[in-house]
Amino acid sequence: MSSESVQPEVDARTLRAASEHMTVIEEAQALFSVTTQSGSEYTVDLREPACTCPDFEYRSEQLGEQGCKHIRRVRIEVGQVDVDALEASLSEQANDIQQDAEELKQAADELGETVTELEDAISRLREVAER
């Protein structure tokens, strides 16, 4: 098995690889059985890398070396991924998302105030029009 380190891009597949419950069993050198939380079982070959899951079978070219979530999970399990660096990336992404959420909430609050002002203006215009 290659001991080459591969640091996956922090995207939805990497997040699922790190967070979903999966059982990884080494069947032979660089060959792993991965059972997902839904009970599906796939075979991962780190030499290629390759996986028997539909995501990899249909999107292997787009996935490239990073592979599907099962390949990424096996790489995490066997130490090919710097878990500390991955954790730092996930934490940074979580902080960025939290900050974005706070900014969106502030923008929504400001828009709500504008809506109230516009409704008040419409009400006043109607009062004037009724005179």
Secondary structure, DSSP 8 states (H G I E B T S, - for coil): ----------SHHHHHHHHS-EEEEEEETTEEEEEETTS-EEEEETTTTEE-SHHHHHHHHHHGGG--HHHHHHHHHTT-S-HHHHHHHHHHHHHHHHHHHHHHHHHHHHHHHHHHHHHHHHHHHHHHHH-
